[in-house]
Amino acid sequence: MSELLQAARQIEAQIIEDRRRIHRCPEVGFELTETAAYVQKRLADMGIESQICGGPLPLEAQYGFAAAGFPVMKNFIGVTAIIGSGEPCI
């Protein structure tokens, strides 16, 4: 078994809890404030620095998503982090 798979199996319960937590409070579209906060917290728990990113969603995109049935979204929100150094780096 690969080292990565072994490491994942060691934290399998936490991976399942993270997935369940995110799906218990689903957010639609790009304004993912609760999801971004949870991801940032979990990264901090693992000692990984991260930043909230995002900004205004262009009006054309807002109208397009609204026409497709999405809720009104004025902003997009995400999380960025650098994991590792050198190559490969995620």
C-alpha beads as a LAMMPS data file, in Angstrom:
LAMMPS data file: protein, C-alpha beads

90 atoms
89 bonds

1 atom types
1 bond types

-500.0 500.0 xlo xhi
-500.0 500.0 ylo yhi
-500.0 500.0 zlo zhi

Masses

1 110.0

Atoms # bond

1 1 1 0.000 0.000 0.000
2 1 1 1.342 3.434 -0.861
3 1 1 2.463 5.800 1.878
4 1 1 -0.204 8.300 0.862
5 1 1 -2.982 5.714 1.142
6 1 1 -1.669 4.589 4.531
7 1 1 -1.620 8.185 5.760
8 1 1 -5.182 8.727 4.504
9 1 1 -6.389 5.597 6.280
10 1 1 -4.930 6.877 9.533
11 1 1 -7.129 9.981 9.335
12 1 1 -10.098 8.330 7.604
13 1 1 -12.552 9.206 10.390
14 1 1 -11.601 12.894 10.198
15 1 1 -11.897 12.899 6.396
16 1 1 -15.401 11.426 6.674
17 1 1 -16.377 13.951 9.365
18 1 1 -15.096 16.846 7.228
19 1 1 -17.126 15.673 4.233
20 1 1 -20.236 15.168 6.341
21 1 1 -19.847 18.569 8.026
22 1 1 -19.596 20.358 4.679
23 1 1 -22.606 18.501 3.286
24 1 1 -24.731 19.128 6.412
25 1 1 -24.647 22.858 5.646
26 1 1 -24.611 23.028 1.846
27 1 1 -23.993 26.356 0.198
28 1 1 -24.932 26.977 -3.409
29 1 1 -22.971 29.080 -5.853
30 1 1 -19.840 31.038 -5.053
31 1 1 -20.701 32.767 -1.768
32 1 1 -19.374 29.936 0.372
33 1 1 -18.733 31.799 3.606
34 1 1 -19.431 28.893 5.987
35 1 1 -17.561 26.366 3.854
36 1 1 -14.556 28.671 3.431
37 1 1 -14.446 29.326 7.189
38 1 1 -14.577 25.588 7.932
39 1 1 -11.852 24.788 5.393
40 1 1 -9.677 27.566 6.794
41 1 1 -10.195 26.249 10.343
42 1 1 -9.307 22.685 9.337
43 1 1 -6.183 23.879 7.530
44 1 1 -5.168 25.829 10.651
45 1 1 -5.766 22.677 12.716
46 1 1 -3.201 20.981 10.473
47 1 1 -0.733 23.842 10.822
48 1 1 -1.308 25.107 7.280
49 1 1 -1.584 28.857 6.760
50 1 1 -4.362 29.960 4.452
51 1 1 -6.164 33.058 3.283
52 1 1 -9.709 33.844 2.314
53 1 1 -9.834 35.065 -1.264
54 1 1 -12.507 36.285 -3.605
55 1 1 -14.227 39.456 -4.573
56 1 1 -17.080 40.880 -6.553
57 1 1 -18.710 38.657 -9.138
58 1 1 -19.050 40.522 -12.456
59 1 1 -22.624 41.632 -13.216
60 1 1 -22.756 39.519 -16.359
61 1 1 -21.927 36.423 -14.298
62 1 1 -24.465 37.407 -11.626
63 1 1 -27.214 37.667 -14.235
64 1 1 -26.176 34.453 -15.940
65 1 1 -26.233 32.445 -12.730
66 1 1 -29.542 34.015 -11.654
67 1 1 -31.042 33.076 -15.044
68 1 1 -29.878 29.503 -14.429
69 1 1 -31.788 29.398 -11.132
70 1 1 -28.970 30.111 -8.677
71 1 1 -29.579 32.499 -5.793
72 1 1 -28.379 36.076 -6.218
73 1 1 -24.605 36.113 -5.743
74 1 1 -22.649 39.332 -5.637
75 1 1 -19.301 37.892 -4.551
76 1 1 -17.223 34.761 -4.814
77 1 1 -15.327 33.374 -1.848
78 1 1 -12.594 30.758 -1.627
79 1 1 -9.550 29.698 0.338
80 1 1 -5.954 29.574 -0.818
81 1 1 -3.070 27.808 0.862
82 1 1 0.379 26.601 -0.077
83 1 1 1.044 23.057 1.019
84 1 1 4.687 22.034 0.937
85 1 1 7.577 23.738 -0.771
86 1 1 9.730 23.131 -3.767
87 1 1 8.464 20.643 -6.318
88 1 1 5.903 19.235 -6.219
89 1 1 3.986 21.862 -4.296
90 1 1 0.215 22.027 -4.077

Bonds

1 1 1 2
2 1 2 3
3 1 3 4
4 1 4 5
5 1 5 6
6 1 6 7
7 1 7 8
8 1 8 9
9 1 9 10
10 1 10 11
11 1 11 12
12 1 12 13
13 1 13 14
14 1 14 15
15 1 15 16
16 1 16 17
17 1 17 18
18 1 18 19
19 1 19 20
20 1 20 21
21 1 21 22
22 1 22 23
23 1 23 24
24 1 24 25
25 1 25 26
26 1 26 27
27 1 27 28
28 1 28 29
29 1 29 30
30 1 30 31
31 1 31 32
32 1 32 33
33 1 33 34
34 1 34 35
35 1 35 36
36 1 36 37
37 1 37 38
38 1 38 39
39 1 39 40
40 1 40 41
41 1 41 42
42 1 42 43
43 1 43 44
44 1 44 45
45 1 45 46
46 1 46 47
47 1 47 48
48 1 48 49
49 1 49 50
50 1 50 51
51 1 51 52
52 1 52 53
53 1 53 54
54 1 54 55
55 1 55 56
56 1 56 57
57 1 57 58
58 1 58 59
59 1 59 60
60 1 60 61
61 1 61 62
62 1 62 63
63 1 63 64
64 1 64 65
65 1 65 66
66 1 66 67
67 1 67 68
68 1 68 69
69 1 69 70
70 1 70 71
71 1 71 72
72 1 72 73
73 1 73 74
74 1 74 75
75 1 75 76
76 1 76 77
77 1 77 78
78 1 78 79
79 1 79 80
80 1 80 81
81 1 81 82
82 1 82 83
83 1 83 84
84 1 84 85
85 1 85 86
86 1 86 87
87 1 87 88
88 1 88 89
89 1 89 90
